[in-house]
Amino acid sequence: MKKEKDEEIKEEILKEPETEESGPDEAADKDAPEQRKRMKLGKGQIRLILKIGMVFLLLMAVLSFYEIFQLSNQYRESIRKYDQLESMIKVEETEGAVASTRSLVADETSDEPVEEAEPSKIKLDIDVDFASLRAINPDVMGWIYYAPLEISYPVVVDRGDDYYEHYGFDLEKNVAGAIFLDYASRQDMQSFNTIIYGHNMRNGTMFGSLKKLLSDTSIIEGDPYFYVITENRIYMYEIFADYTCRASAKTYDLKLTYTEDEMKEYLDYIESVASYKREDFFKKGVSEDMKIATLSTCHGVNSGNRTVIHGELVETADR
């Protein structure tokens, strides 16, 4: 009996390792179909994600192409429309008409001095059809002209909501916008500082060509005069400084009235930041009747920088 019992115990002992060794294999065999199912499901999910990604990228490419196509169309349309407006301005060179500024000279028949008209520095006869321009856009206040950079555009009064950054002179939405006067500046150009804005278009239209002055001062030296023409007067400005700055710079601090100290402070600021500056302008100092115009445009795409050109009013005449 004891021998038989020992044999049974021996057999049980011999069987246990077989059971322990075969257990995991059996479990693995049972789990294999589930693992294969999960692997197939994982591969299917990856393929689905890849397909969605490809569709998304394709959609983005189509949208980008569409936006480029739309922008290109707006560029062409803007050029066409502003070219049409060119028929409303005529520019001719003259020897200089009589200016509205006058000097006092002695009268041979009287002890009282009399006024004598001086020849104008303005050597251009610029005629603008404001009646036709106003029929298109009642916000028109003038026309800006600078021959070396082929800047020749109507100027509108800003509505105070950046409207003309997105709408052209014809009041239709357009990426080129319009050339516009800062809403805080006077339309008669009698503010100490009058600011005029325009987009920096990649094709050089609007104020896109102003950046050329930053790298080539010979343009200014060859012809430093730009003009603003209103319905009743023509204003001639001589460029005295250019530079780049941030949109938050002191350049854009406008006031309705300035004291002479405030004017000097502003001009000192310009002198300190200008990359080009006309030394004779800064040496003569501030005068109570001094007037300047500031042309401003973006400098680079989404950079937050601005290209700035300053001109001093050196002559004005009736039209």
C-alpha positions as a printed NumPy array, in Angstrom:
array([[  0.   ,   0.   ,   0.   ],
       [  2.709,   2.365,   0.917],
       [  4.531,   1.578,  -2.272],
       [  1.413,   2.222,  -4.339],
       [  0.819,   5.51 ,  -2.54 ],
       [  4.371,   6.589,  -3.166],
       [  3.934,   5.801,  -6.84 ],
       [  0.762,   7.963,  -6.99 ],
       [  2.529,  10.862,  -5.316],
       [  5.41 ,  10.49 ,  -7.746],
       [  3.052,  10.564, -10.696],
       [  1.348,  13.717,  -9.381],
       [  4.693,  15.386,  -8.921],
       [  5.692,  14.472, -12.457],
       [  2.418,  15.807, -13.854],
       [  2.612,  19.263, -12.165],
       [  5.461,  20.639, -14.245],
       [  3.632,  19.586, -17.413],
       [  0.543,  21.464, -16.252],
       [  2.552,  24.588, -15.337],
       [  4.458,  24.554, -18.629],
       [  1.423,  24.017, -20.814],
       [ -0.746,  26.687, -19.086],
       [  0.73 ,  29.801, -20.684],
       [  0.748,  28.227, -24.137],
       [ -2.888,  27.46 , -23.872],
       [ -3.601,  31.03 , -22.667],
       [ -1.513,  32.406, -25.516],
       [ -3.426,  30.285, -27.978],
       [ -6.658,  31.636, -26.579],
       [ -5.396,  35.291, -26.697],
       [ -3.914,  35.085, -30.213],
       [ -7.162,  35.709, -32.144],
       [ -7.923,  38.704, -29.918],
       [ -4.428,  40.107, -30.463],
       [ -4.71 ,  39.653, -34.219],
       [ -8.071,  41.391, -34.095],
       [ -6.602,  44.299, -32.154],
       [ -3.653,  44.526, -34.593],
       [ -6.022,  44.61 , -37.551],
       [ -8.106,  47.26 , -35.807],
       [ -4.974,  49.313, -35.031],
       [ -3.804,  49.173, -38.641],
       [ -7.253,  50.153, -39.821],
       [ -7.3  ,  53.149, -37.482],
       [ -3.872,  54.252, -38.697],
       [ -4.991,  54.005, -42.323],
       [ -8.131,  55.999, -41.478],
       [ -6.096,  58.704, -39.704],
       [ -3.709,  58.882, -42.666],
       [ -6.618,  59.237, -45.091],
       [ -8.178,  62.001, -42.965],
       [ -4.803,  63.736, -42.785],
       [ -4.359,  63.555, -46.562],
       [ -7.862,  64.921, -47.131],
       [ -7.204,  67.752, -44.658],
       [ -3.896,  68.673, -46.335],
       [ -5.541,  68.565, -49.753],
       [ -8.351,  70.782, -48.495],
       [ -5.852,  73.262, -47.026],
       [ -3.926,  73.328, -50.321],
       [ -7.139,  74.017, -52.25 ],
       [ -8.117,  76.802, -49.828],
       [ -4.634,  78.339, -50.013],
       [ -4.716,  78.245, -53.792],
       [ -8.166,  79.83 , -53.736],
       [ -6.994,  82.615, -51.405],
       [ -3.96 ,  83.281, -53.598],
       [ -6.224,  83.323, -56.651],
       [ -8.604,  85.752, -54.919],
       [ -5.763,  88.026, -53.795],
       [ -4.273,  87.987, -57.274],
       [ -7.637,  88.969, -58.728],
       [ -8.015,  91.78 , -56.197],
       [ -4.501,  93.045, -57.02 ],
       [ -5.333,  93.143, -60.729],
       [ -8.727,  94.71 , -60.118],
       [ -7.218,  97.348, -57.853],
       [ -4.608,  98.279, -60.477],
       [ -7.277,  98.476, -63.162],
       [ -9.572, 100.701, -61.101],
       [ -6.852, 103.099, -59.961],
       [ -5.533, 103.29 , -63.523],
       [ -8.986, 104.426, -64.57 ],
       [ -8.908, 107.162, -61.925],
       [ -5.695, 108.5  , -63.473],
       [ -7.854, 110.021, -66.193],
       [ -9.13 , 112.44 , -63.529],
       [ -5.747, 114.104, -62.958],
       [ -3.622, 116.08 , -65.393],
       [ -0.056, 117.07 , -64.563],
       [  2.02 , 119.519, -66.576],
       [  5.395, 121.058, -65.839],
       [  5.449, 124.86 , -65.594],
       [  7.964, 127.585, -64.929],
       [  6.233, 128.327, -61.632],
       [  2.949, 130.092, -61.2  ],
       [  2.331, 132.943, -58.793],
       [  2.188, 131.629, -55.258],
       [ -0.117, 132.75 , -52.491],
       [  2.937, 133.727, -50.42 ],
       [  4.004, 137.311, -50.877],
       [  6.813, 139.622, -49.806],
       [  6.598, 143.268, -48.771],
       [  8.35 , 145.829, -51.001],
       [  8.419, 149.614, -50.891],
       [  5.998, 151.572, -53.094],
       [  7.709, 154.471, -54.892],
       [  4.583, 156.653, -54.525],
       [  3.93 , 155.858, -50.903],
       [  5.721, 155.336, -47.636],
       [  3.618, 152.223, -47.   ],
       [  5.031, 148.852, -48.068],
       [  2.936, 146.865, -50.533],
       [  2.689, 143.165, -51.222],
       [  4.435, 141.764, -54.263],
       [  3.752, 138.281, -55.563],
       [  6.735, 135.948, -55.61 ],
       [  7.3  , 133.233, -58.198],
       [  6.161, 129.888, -56.868],
       [  8.465, 126.976, -56.15 ],
       [  5.716, 124.74 , -57.49 ],
       [  6.78 , 123.743, -60.986],
       [  3.781, 121.562, -61.713],
       [  0.327, 122.463, -62.889],
       [ -1.878, 119.748, -61.399],
       [ -5.563, 119.661, -62.255],
       [ -7.881, 117.184, -60.529],
       [-11.502, 116.496, -61.47 ],
       [-12.941, 116.502, -57.957],
       [-16.539, 116.567, -59.157],
       [-16.109, 113.178, -60.847],
       [-14.176, 111.783, -57.87 ],
       [-16.853, 112.908, -55.435],
       [-19.503, 111.167, -57.525],
       [-17.638, 107.908, -56.879],
       [-16.763, 108.544, -53.241],
       [-17.979, 111.522, -51.178],
       [-15.148, 110.934, -48.668],
       [-12.515, 112.228, -51.111],
       [-10.515, 115.181, -49.753],
       [ -7.531, 115.375, -52.081],
       [ -4.965, 113.72 , -54.307],
       [ -1.369, 112.784, -53.473],
       [  1.349, 112.9  , -56.117],
       [  5.045, 111.951, -55.997],
       [  6.528, 111.441, -59.457],
       [  9.755, 109.478, -58.675],
       [  7.793, 106.616, -57.066],
       [  4.769, 106.923, -59.388],
       [  2.524, 107.63 , -56.415],
       [ -0.648, 109.212, -57.772],
       [ -3.861, 108.425, -55.898],
       [ -6.981, 110.055, -54.529],
       [ -6.988, 110.562, -50.751],
       [-10.062, 109.921, -48.628],
       [-10.918, 110.874, -45.059],
       [-10.723, 107.961, -42.634],
       [-14.04 , 107.058, -41.01 ],
       [-12.325, 106.173, -37.755],
       [-12.844, 102.403, -38.029],
       [-10.006, 101.391, -40.378],
       [-12.618, 101.1  , -43.11 ],
       [-10.246, 102.14 , -45.88 ],
       [ -7.702,  99.51 , -44.934],
       [-10.122,  96.988, -46.422],
       [-12.185,  98.968, -48.945],
       [-10.996, 100.705, -52.09 ],
       [-11.795, 104.198, -53.312],
       [-14.883, 102.799, -55.068],
       [-16.185, 101.578, -51.66 ],
       [-15.843,  97.928, -52.69 ],
       [-13.905,  95.472, -50.545],
       [-10.35 ,  95.122, -51.807],
       [ -7.03 ,  94.048, -50.319],
       [ -5.346,  97.23 , -51.617],
       [ -7.687,  99.501, -49.65 ],
       [ -7.345, 103.236, -50.267],
       [ -4.968, 106.075, -49.415],
       [ -6.545, 107.806, -46.434],
       [ -6.086, 110.731, -44.103],
       [ -5.878, 110.036, -40.377],
       [ -9.214, 110.921, -38.81 ],
       [ -7.425, 113.158, -36.272],
       [ -5.818, 115.279, -39.027],
       [ -7.422, 118.366, -40.537],
       [ -8.652, 118.118, -44.114],
       [ -7.269, 121.565, -44.932],
       [ -3.745, 120.283, -44.167],
       [ -3.381, 122.912, -41.435],
       [ -2.515, 120.526, -38.614],
       [  1.071, 120.72 , -37.423],
       [  1.306, 117.054, -38.445],
       [ -0.969, 115.53 , -41.085],
       [ -0.717, 111.736, -41.407],
       [ -1.645, 109.906, -44.612],
       [ -1.75 , 106.097, -44.712],
       [ -1.571, 103.554, -47.51 ],
       [ -0.946,  99.821, -47.846],
       [  2.494,  98.405, -48.599],
       [  1.466,  96.353, -51.631],
       [  3.9  ,  93.688, -52.82 ],
       [  3.57 ,  94.848, -56.405],
       [  4.714,  98.347, -55.391],
       [  1.339, 100.036, -55.823],
       [ -0.328, 102.301, -53.251],
       [  2.46 , 103.128, -50.724],
       [  4.387,  99.934, -51.543],
       [  7.175, 101.922, -53.192],
       [  7.928, 104.147, -50.168],
       [ 10.386, 101.581, -48.812],
       [ 12.664, 102.345, -51.781],
       [ 13.502, 105.664, -50.137],
       [ 14.952, 103.834, -47.128],
       [ 17.628, 102.14 , -49.218],
       [ 18.159, 104.713, -51.971],
       [ 18.45 , 108.307, -50.786],
       [ 19.407, 109.396, -54.3  ],
       [ 15.687, 109.307, -55.133],
       [ 15.062, 112.012, -52.529],
       [ 18.109, 113.985, -53.594],
       [ 16.901, 113.867, -57.209],
       [ 13.383, 115.04 , -56.368],
       [ 12.412, 115.635, -52.717],
       [  8.973, 117.127, -53.406],
       [  5.586, 115.453, -53.086],
       [  2.244, 117.196, -53.453],
       [ -1.177, 117.055, -51.871],
       [ -3.878, 118.643, -54.009],
       [ -7.231, 119.626, -52.521],
       [-10.176, 121.189, -54.309],
       [ -8.971, 124.74 , -53.627],
       [ -5.24 , 124.506, -52.97 ],
       [ -2.041, 122.67 , -53.797],
       [  0.475, 121.862, -51.044],
       [  4.128, 121.162, -51.8  ],
       [  6.189, 119.178, -49.263],
       [  9.932, 118.608, -49.154],
       [ 11.048, 115.293, -47.657],
       [ 13.278, 115.82 , -44.619],
       [ 13.355, 112.399, -42.916],
       [ 12.569, 108.707, -43.297],
       [ 12.827, 105.69 , -40.987],
       [ 11.063, 102.579, -39.728],
       [  9.313, 102.326, -36.381],
       [  6.755, 100.314, -34.454],
       [  3.045, 100.965, -34.855],
       [  2.991, 102.189, -31.253],
       [  5.764, 104.754, -31.801],
       [  5.565, 108.445, -30.941],
       [  5.239, 109.095, -34.682],
       [  1.494, 108.486, -34.398],
       [  0.831, 110.717, -31.368],
       [ -1.489, 113.277, -32.928],
       [ -2.976, 116.364, -31.287],
       [ -5.398, 118.98 , -32.509],
       [ -3.062, 121.743, -31.352],
       [  0.623, 121.821, -30.438],
       [  2.686, 124.237, -28.403],
       [  6.09 , 125.136, -29.81 ],
       [  7.682, 122.999, -27.101],
       [  5.575, 120.022, -28.164],
       [  6.474, 120.616, -31.807],
       [ 10.167, 120.735, -30.902],
       [  9.847, 117.55 , -28.851],
       [  8.238, 115.78 , -31.806],
       [ 10.919, 116.954, -34.244],
       [ 13.671, 115.994, -31.788],
       [ 12.171, 112.508, -31.708],
       [ 12.216, 112.318, -35.532],
       [ 15.844, 113.452, -35.627],
       [ 16.811, 110.784, -33.09 ],
       [ 15.279, 107.867, -35.034],
       [ 15.649, 108.968, -38.678],
       [ 17.851, 106.917, -40.993],
       [ 17.775, 109.771, -43.51 ],
       [ 17.502, 113.374, -42.33 ],
       [ 17.946, 116.739, -44.008],
       [ 20.372, 118.557, -41.758],
       [ 19.33 , 122.074, -42.797],
       [ 15.759, 121.351, -41.724],
       [ 16.708, 120.34 , -38.181],
       [ 19.2  , 123.193, -37.796],
       [ 16.661, 125.927, -38.442],
       [ 14.487, 124.925, -35.495],
       [ 10.755, 125.219, -34.927],
       [  8.503, 128.023, -36.107],
       [  4.938, 128.655, -35.033],
       [  3.53 , 128.239, -38.541],
       [  5.482, 125.059, -39.376],
       [  3.453, 122.278, -41.039],
       [  4.574, 118.75 , -41.874],
       [  2.998, 115.74 , -43.582],
       [  3.71 , 112.133, -42.634],
       [  3.325, 109.258, -45.092],
       [  3.014, 105.878, -43.391],
       [  2.784, 102.279, -44.548],
       [  3.453,  98.782, -43.204],
       [  7.036,  97.523, -43.304],
       [  6.987,  93.784, -43.989],
       [  4.159,  91.287, -43.578],
       [  2.695,  91.124, -40.054],
       [  5.899,  92.626, -38.645],
       [  4.284,  95.416, -36.64 ],
       [  6.817,  97.83 , -38.17 ],
       [  6.047, 100.909, -40.248],
       [  7.864, 102.81 , -42.992],
       [  7.601, 106.55 , -42.373],
       [  8.36 , 109.521, -44.637],
       [  8.149, 113.103, -43.34 ],
       [  7.829, 116.185, -45.526],
       [  7.878, 119.871, -44.631],
       [  5.308, 122.192, -46.204],
       [  7.458, 124.573, -48.257],
       [  4.892, 126.083, -50.618],
       [  1.163, 126.385, -51.108],
       [ -0.881, 127.991, -53.826],
       [ -4.485, 128.519, -54.844],
       [ -5.945, 126.35 , -57.575]])
